[in-house]
Amino acid sequence: EDDMVDELLIIKFMLPSLTADQESTERFKREVKYARKISHRNVIRVHDLLIRDGVCAISMEYFESRGLEMILKAKQTGFEVRKGLKLLYQVASGMAAAHERGVIHRDLKPSNVLVDSDGHLKIVDFGIASAGSSGESTLTQTGAIVGSPAYLAPERAMGGDVDERCDIYSLGIVAYYVLGGKLPYVGKPMEVIRQHRAGNAKALSEVNPEVPEDVSQLVADMMALEPAERPQTMMAVRDSIRALLGN
């Protein structure tokens, strides 16, 4: 509790064993640097970074919620279509605001999306984010893949350039899971990456017949193998979802 302003905060600590690791510390700093650029109701507000006496911590707003991953695992089925689209609209809105500030998340997945009891959500963990327009290092110069294989855009798996269309692809995978109740590609990490690169996911409307064709097509477009064949901006994704919702 912050007594000065009478507000509850979350304090996120780095594991003490990692504080001596420069790359881990830099990633922690980046989370503050990039998240503080974004001011949007669907993105967790980050306040400050503390590095002192071997302790590294971030303070951020308190948001009573559960991870979307936890909710999906508990449901064991997809969301009802309209409810799922409302969640996806919020993710797209928050990510559109991030992209407008030049920030690419690079690890967008259900465990980085928090949902409260009213269905309001916030995106968290910009720890491996990159500034798309700044030319800064992405902390992967050694060739290591940073991110979650289940949601990894194929061009990233092949070491290609990172831009906002990578986040659009990841959101497409999230949408597939939210509406279909399961991931399009499963298996061991390298096997999943090969499946992403092949791009032969079953149509969402086949996985869940309740999903209308226009919704299924939007998700398929977001998951297109070639970045040029996806919606080109997160704002366009947001607006397409809004059109599907009808308001």
C-alpha positions in Angstrom: 0.0 0.0 0.0 1.3 3.4 -1.0 0.5 5.5 2.1 1.3 8.8 0.3 -1.6 8.5 -2.2 -3.6 5.8 -0.5 -3.4 3.3 -3.4 -2.7 -0.4 -3.6 0.3 -1.4 -5.8 1.8 -4.6 -7.1 5.6 -5.0 -6.5 7.2 -7.3 -9.0 10.6 -8.6 -7.9 13.2 -10.2 -10.0 14.6 -13.5 -8.7 17.6 -12.6 -6.6 19.6 -15.2 -8.5 19.1 -13.2 -11.7 20.0 -9.7 -10.5 23.6 -10.3 -11.3 22.7 -11.3 -14.9 22.9 -8.1 -17.0 20.5 -9.3 -19.7 17.8 -10.2 -17.2 18.3 -6.8 -15.5 18.1 -5.0 -18.9 14.9 -6.9 -19.7 13.4 -5.7 -16.4 14.4 -2.1 -17.2 12.9 -2.4 -20.6 9.6 -3.5 -19.1 9.4 -0.2 -17.2 10.8 1.9 -20.1 8.3 0.6 -22.7 5.2 0.0 -20.5 5.5 3.6 -19.2 5.1 4.9 -22.8 1.6 3.4 -23.0 -1.4 5.0 -21.3 -4.5 2.9 -22.0 -7.3 1.4 -19.9 -6.3 -2.1 -21.3 -2.6 -1.9 -20.4 -1.3 -2.2 -16.8 0.1 1.1 -15.6 3.8 0.8 -14.6 5.2 3.3 -12.1 8.8 2.9 -11.1 11.9 0.7 -11.1 13.9 0.1 -8.0 17.5 -1.3 -8.1 19.2 -1.3 -4.7 21.4 -3.6 -2.7 21.0 -6.5 -5.1 17.2 -6.1 -5.2 15.4 -5.3 -8.5 11.7 -4.5 -8.5 9.0 -2.8 -10.5 5.9 -1.1 -9.0 2.7 -1.2 -11.0 -1.0 -0.7 -10.5 -3.0 -3.3 -8.6 -5.6 -5.0 -10.7 -7.7 -7.7 -9.0 -8.0 -10.3 -11.7 -7.1 -13.8 -13.1 -4.9 -14.6 -16.0 -6.8 -15.4 -19.2 -4.8 -18.7 -19.5 -6.1 -19.8 -16.1 -9.6 -19.0 -17.1 -9.4 -20.9 -20.3 -7.9 -24.0 -18.6 -10.7 -23.9 -16.0 -13.4 -23.6 -18.7 -11.9 -26.3 -20.9 -14.0 -24.9 -23.7 -13.9 -21.6 -25.7 -15.8 -18.5 -24.7 -19.3 -17.8 -26.2 -18.5 -15.9 -29.4 -19.7 -12.4 -28.5 -18.1 -12.6 -25.0 -14.9 -13.8 -26.6 -14.9 -11.0 -29.2 -15.4 -8.4 -26.4 -12.2 -9.7 -24.7 -10.3 -9.7 -28.0 -11.5 -6.2 -28.8 -10.0 -5.0 -25.5 -6.6 -6.8 -26.2 -6.5 -5.3 -29.7 -7.4 -1.8 -28.3 -4.5 -2.0 -25.7 -2.1 -3.3 -28.3 -3.1 -0.6 -30.8 -2.2 2.0 -28.2 1.2 0.3 -27.7 1.9 0.1 -31.4 1.0 3.8 -31.7 3.9 4.5 -29.3 6.2 2.2 -31.3 6.1 -0.6 -28.7 5.9 -4.2 -29.9 5.0 -6.7 -27.2 6.6 -9.8 -28.7 5.2 -12.2 -26.1 1.4 -11.7 -26.3 -0.3 -14.7 -24.8 -3.2 -15.5 -22.5 -1.0 -15.6 -19.4 -0.1 -12.0 -20.1 -3.7 -10.9 -20.2 -5.5 -10.3 -16.9 -9.3 -10.3 -16.7 -11.4 -9.1 -13.7 -14.8 -10.3 -12.6 -16.6 -7.7 -14.8 -14.8 -8.8 -18.0 -12.4 -5.8 -18.1 -8.9 -6.8 -19.1 -5.4 -5.4 -19.0 -2.2 -6.5 -20.8 0.9 -7.1 -18.8 4.6 -8.0 -19.1 6.3 -5.9 -21.7 9.6 -7.4 -20.5 10.8 -8.6 -23.9 9.1 -5.8 -25.8 11.0 -3.9 -28.4 10.6 -0.4 -29.9 9.8 -1.0 -33.5 10.9 2.4 -34.7 14.0 3.0 -32.5 16.4 0.4 -33.9 17.4 -0.6 -30.4 18.7 -4.1 -29.7 16.0 -6.7 -29.2 18.2 -8.6 -26.7 18.3 -11.6 -29.0 21.4 -10.9 -30.9 22.8 -14.3 -30.1 20.0 -15.9 -32.1 18.1 -17.2 -29.2 14.3 -17.2 -29.5 12.7 -15.1 -26.8 9.0 -15.7 -26.4 6.4 -18.5 -26.2 6.5 -21.0 -29.0 2.7 -21.6 -28.9 2.1 -18.0 -30.0 5.3 -17.3 -32.0 4.9 -15.7 -35.4 6.7 -17.8 -38.1 8.9 -15.0 -39.2 10.3 -14.6 -35.7 10.9 -18.4 -35.5 13.0 -18.0 -38.7 14.9 -15.0 -37.3 13.1 -12.4 -39.4 12.4 -8.8 -38.7 10.0 -8.0 -35.8 7.2 -5.5 -36.4 3.6 -5.1 -35.2 2.4 -7.9 -37.5 4.1 -10.3 -35.1 1.8 -9.2 -32.4 -1.2 -9.5 -34.8 -0.2 -13.1 -35.5 0.1 -13.8 -31.7 -3.3 -12.3 -31.1 -4.7 -14.5 -33.9 -3.5 -17.6 -32.0 -5.0 -16.1 -28.7 -8.3 -15.6 -30.6 -8.2 -19.2 -31.8 -7.8 -20.4 -28.3 -10.4 -18.0 -26.8 -13.1 -18.9 -29.3 -12.1 -22.5 -30.1 -11.1 -23.7 -26.7 -7.8 -25.1 -27.8 -4.6 -24.1 -29.5 -4.2 -24.6 -33.3 -0.7 -26.1 -32.9 0.4 -28.4 -30.1 3.4 -30.6 -29.3 7.0 -30.1 -28.2 8.4 -26.6 -28.7 10.4 -27.3 -31.9 7.5 -29.3 -33.3 5.1 -26.4 -32.6 7.5 -24.0 -34.3 7.5 -26.2 -37.4 3.7 -26.2 -37.4 3.7 -22.4 -37.3 6.0 -22.3 -40.2 3.8 -24.7 -42.2 0.6 -22.8 -41.3 -1.9 -25.6 -41.8 -4.3 -24.9 -38.9 -7.8 -26.3 -39.1 -10.4 -23.5 -39.6 -11.7 -22.1 -36.4 -15.3 -22.6 -37.6 -14.5 -26.4 -37.9 -13.1 -26.5 -34.4 -16.2 -24.6 -33.0 -19.2 -24.6 -35.3 -20.7 -21.8 -33.2 -18.1 -19.4 -34.7 -19.5 -17.5 -37.7 -17.5 -17.7 -40.9 -16.6 -14.0 -40.9 -15.1 -14.4 -37.4 -13.3 -17.5 -38.5 -11.9 -15.7 -41.5 -10.6 -12.8 -39.5 -8.7 -15.1 -37.2 -7.3 -17.0 -40.2 -6.2 -13.7 -41.7 -4.4 -12.7 -38.5 -2.7 -16.1 -38.5 -1.6 -15.9 -42.1 1.9 -17.3 -42.7 3.1 -14.3 -44.6 3.0 -11.0 -42.7 1.8 -9.1 -45.8 -1.3 -11.3 -45.9 -2.4 -10.3 -42.4 -4.2 -7.2 -41.3 -1.4 -4.6 -41.4 -2.2 -2.7 -38.2 -3.6 -3.6 -34.8 -6.0 -0.7 -35.2 -7.4 -2.5 -38.3 -7.8 -5.6 -36.2 -9.6 -3.6 -33.5 -11.9 -2.0 -36.0 -12.7 -5.4 -37.6 -13.6 -6.9 -34.3 -15.8 -3.9 -33.5 -17.6 -4.3 -36.8 -18.2 -8.0 -36.0 -19.7 -7.0 -32.6 -22.0 -4.6 -34.5 -21.2 -1.4 -32.6 
